[in-house]
């Protein structure tokens, strides 16, 4: 089972506000001694500074009186994940290895495209699912990430991309009007969410998001808040390997787009490469997709399908995929993912010709099946590769951990 974790207290006694919602900030201020009216007002101001402007220094929060800034600086901080390693690929992909305050490493990846920039966010340190093609699956699950550690990945990416508004509070308040003003201050915010480099988030990093449901939900609510990071739920995708009992709850309480790590269309193959299939089978999973209330033709469910040579890439596999999607009347598209090799993997990537033939069969049935362009291979951008490289685990150790997980799954 996933390991929960409370926020580690700091040695200096200060409380990290990163990841807290407005009500949580208000309650934290009240517990520190502010009255109800002051707590509510200051929480609104702090939320703006933390999540709209990305500020970490209380002394820069100019709409707070100096004594209040000093009072806050003595009691609170606004943290960021520690960066252990940062790499930039030849294709522009960026990858960070991050470290928590209790010494646990996890990753995030930024993938720029012509019309969007997608941040791949982790939800756990390690993973418990042991998907055989996934490098994170070779790692022992350590614990869930906290809401602050999840939100912190988005904040750190915005820091690195230089995407926080500049200028004064007054400029923030009048940004909409100023956009049409010929005398606009060059330091005032002059872009919208759609004009930013970071436009989309996918919960597809290390871990299974639905095994850390509450923390992922709370973090994404902060990310989607219109007064802060303000990313639309239509620009956020949560990926699951098939934790069926949590899918309806995810629709109700989070409401973002759904992606499903399908990767096979028969029980035999999916049992092998996605072991959670032994608990929640393909038919049960697809019925949960059919029941997902947020899915429609405008917000299709994405099926992730990694292409493994001679394992799941035949014409018959493509036809069965089409049959299943039609059977459950799913508004769906299929992302075909060329396998990103990692040291010790038991699989090879399908040939480009085989991938094209598979894609064509699905397309001919009227279902979108684009082939994802491999990104960041020169910086080990497949999930878990950077972390594993930093630990330099032996293949024997990886196999031993994988065997332990298989036994735990029964």
N, C-alpha and C positions, 0 to 999 in steps of 0.2 A: 504493500500500500504506500502511496505517497507520504512523505514525511513533512508534517507541518512545521512551521517555524515562526516564533514571535520575533519581533524586531530586537536585535541585540542592543542592550543599553550601552550608551557611550560612556567612556571613562570620565568625561568631563560633566556628565549628567544632562547635557543638552539633548533636546528631542529633534529628530530629523523630520521636517515637514513634507519631504518629497513623497508623493503618492497619496497624500491625504486629500479627501474631498472637502468641499466648503463646510459641510456640517461637522466633519471631523476636525478641521482646523478651528472652527468656532468652539467646539468642546474642549480642544486642547488648550486654547487661550483661556477659557473659563477655569479649567483646572489649574492653570498657572496664576490665576488671581484676578483676571479682568471681569468686570460685571457683564451682565447679559447684553446690554446695548453695545458696549465697547467690543465685546467678543464678536458679535454679529457684524459690526462695521469693519473691524480689522480683518476678520476672516475674508470678507469680500475683497478688501484691498490686497491682502496677501495672495489670495487665489489668482488675482489678475497678474501680480508681479511674478509669481512662480510659474504659471502655466501659459500666460499670454506673452509675457516679455522674457521669460527664461532667466530672471534675475536670481542670483544666489547670495548677493551681498545686501544685508539689511540697510546699510548706510546709503545705498543708492535708491532706496524706496522713498522718493522725495515727497509723496503726499502724506507721509507719516511724520509727526513731530519728532525732533531729534531725541528727546527723552524716551519716546516710545520705540524708536529704532534701537537705542541702546538697551532698553529693557528686553526687546526681542532677541537681540544679538547675544545677550547673556544667557538666554534660556533655550534658544532654538538654533538650528542650522538648516540650510537647504542643500542637501547633498547631491552627489553624482556618483555613479559607479566608478570604481578605480579601473583605469585602462592598463591592462598588462601588456597588450600588443595590439597594434593597429596596422593593417595592411591595405594597400590599394592595388587592384588588379590592372592589367594592361587594358581591360575593357571597361574600366571605371568602377567596377564593383569594389565596395569597401567592406572590410571585415574587422571586427573588434573582438578581442578576448578580454572579458571583464572579470573583475574579482570583487566579491562581496566583503563586507567587514568581518565576516567569520571565515574568510579565506577560501571560499568556494568560487570556482571559475565557471563562466557560462559565456555564450556568444551572441552576437547580433550581426546581421549582414544588411548592407544597403545596396540595392540594385537599381541603377539609373537606366531608363529607357527614353526614347524620343518624346513620349507623351506622358510619362509618369516617372515617379521615383518611389520604389517600394522598400520599406524597412521590414526585414524578417526578424521577428521578436521571439525570444525564448520564454518559456513559462516554468521550466524546471531545471535543476542542476542534474544532468543525466536524464535517464528515462527508464521506465519499467516495462515497456512493451516489447523490446527485443525484436523489432522488425529486422529481418536478416540482411536486407540490402542497405540498411541505414547505419551510418557510423555512430550516431548517438546511441543506437541500440546496443553497442558493445560496452557501454558505460553503466556502472552501477548508479541507480537512482539515489541521490543524496538527500534532496529535499525540494519542496516547492519554493519558487521565488515569491517574494512578498509583493504586494501592489506597488510599493515604492521601487523595488528592483525592476519590475516590468515597466512602469511609467518612466523610470530612469533611463531605460534604453532609448525611448523616444526623445527624451530631453537631451541626452548625450548626442544623438544623431543631429538634432536641431543645432546644438552647439557647434558640432563639427562642420555642418553645412552653412553656418552663419545665417540662420533663418529666423532670428528673432527681430521683432520691430525695434527700430531705433527712435530717438527723439523724446519728446516730453509727454507727460500724461495728457496734457491738453491736445497734443497731436493725436494720441490714441483716440480720444473722445470724439474728435472731429475727422477721423480718417476717411469716413465715407464721403463727407462733403468735400474734403480736401482733394480727393481723387479727381474731382472735376474743376478744381480751382487752379487757374494758370499760375498763381503766385504760391503754389504749394511749397512748403519747406522741404528741402532735399533730404532732411533727416527724418521726416515723418514717414510712417508706414505707407508703402506705395505698391503693395501687392495683396492679392487675396490668397486663400488656401489653394486655389487652382493654379496660382502662379508660382508656387513654391516647388523646390526640388523634391522635398519629401511630401508626396501626395497620398500614399497608400500604406497601410500596415497589414501584414499577414502574420497571424499567430501560427507560424510554421517552423519556428526555431527548435531548440532543444526542448524535449518534453512533450507530453500530451496535455493540451490546455484544459480538456474536460476532466482530467484528474486533479486539476488545481482550480476548480470552477470558481469558487468565491473570490479568490485573489485576482484571477483573470477578469472576472466580471467587474470588480471594483476598480481595477486599473483602467479597463476600457471605458468605464463611465467617466472617469477623469479625463481621458484622452478625447472623448466625444463631447465634453461640455462646451457649449457655445461661447462661454466667457473665458475659455482657456485655450487649450490646444486646438479645439474646434474641428476635429476631423470627423467628417460625416460617417455614419454607420455604413453607408453605401461604399465607403472607401476602406473598410476594414473587413478582413476575411479571417475567420477562425477555422483552422484545419483540425480534424479529428481522424484518428485511425478507426473509429467506430465504437465509441463509448455510448451505445444506444440509449441507456436510461437517462443520460444527461442532455440529449440533443433537443428535446422539446423544451426543456428548461432554458437552454441556451437561447433558443428563439424568443422565449417570453421575456427573459431577464436581460439579455444583451441585444439581440435583434440584428446582429451583423450578418454578413454574407457567410455561407457555409461552404467549406471544401471538405471533401472526404478522400482520405488516402485509400483508394480501392486496390489498385496494383495487380489484381487478378480477378478472374471471373468464374473460377471453379473452386469448390471447397478444398480440394487437395492442395492446389498451389497456394491459395490464400492462407490456409492453415500453416503452410511452411514459411511463407515470407512475411505474413502479418499475423502473428500467433493469437492476437485478440479475437481473430475469426473463430477460434475454437469455443469462445464464450458467446460471442454475438455473431452469428453467421451472416452470410451475404444477403440472404432473403430478408432476415430481420433488419439488417442495416438499411437495405434499400427501401423497406417499408417505412422506416423512421425518416428517411429522406423524403418519401412521398408525403409524409404527414408534416414535414417541416413548414410551418405556416408562413415564413417569410419568403419562400421560394416561389417565383413566378417567371414568366418569360423575360422580364426586365432584370430580375435578380436570380439568375440561374445557379443551381448547385454545380460546383466544380468538382469533377472527379480527377484526382491526381493518379497518374498511371505511369510508374517508372518502367522503362523498357529494358527488359532483361533477356539476353540472348538465349533462345531455345527454352525459355521458361514460361513466358506469358505473352509472346509476341507473334503468334501464328495468325493466319487468316481466320481460323476457327475461333481463336480468342477474340478477334475483332468482331466477328459476327455475333458471338455470344454476348459481348458487351452491348452491342446495339439491341439485341433481343431483350436484355434485362432492362435497359433504359426505357424501351417501348412498353414492356410489360407493366412497369410501375408508373408509366406516364410522367416521367420526370422532366421538368424544365432544366436541362443539363448541358454542360459542355465538358469535354474531356481534355485535360492537359497532358500531353504525352511528354514524358521527361526522360531524355537520354541518361542512362545510369552514369553517375559521376564516380569514377573508381576511387577506392581508397585502399591503402596497404592492408593485405590480408583478406580482402573481400572474396566471397565465394562465387561471385557472379561477374559476367561481362556485359558490356553494353551491346544492345542490338545494333546491327549494321544500319547505316543511314538508309540503305535501300529497303530494308525490312521495316524500319520506322515509317518511311514514306508510304509503303504499301498498306500498313496498318491504318495510318491516318486517312488514306484515301478511301478505304472501305467504310470507315466511320462517317467521313464527310459525305460519301455517296448516299448514306442513309438519312442525311439531313441533320446530322449532329455535328456541331463544331468540334474539331479535334486538332488544334494547332500543336506543333512541336515546339516545346520550350527550347530556346537557344541556351546551350550550356554557358554558364557565366562563372567567372572567378576561379577557374580550375588551377591557374598558376599560383593562387594564394590559398588553396585548399578550402574553397568556399562551401563545400558540402558540409551539412550540419555536423558538428562535433569534431571535424578534422583538426581545427586549430587547437582546440582544447586537448585532444588526444596527443597531438604532436608535442605540445608543451609538457605533457606528462611522460611521454616516451614509454608507454606501456608495451610490453612484449606481446607477441601474438599469442603465446601460451596464456598470459594473463587475461587477454581479451576473451579467448576461448573459455577459460575457466569461469569468468564472470557471466558469459552468455549461457553456459551450462547451468549455473546457479539459477539464473532467471527462468530457464525452461523448467527446471524442477519446481520452482516456486509457482509457476503457472499451472503445474499439474499436467 
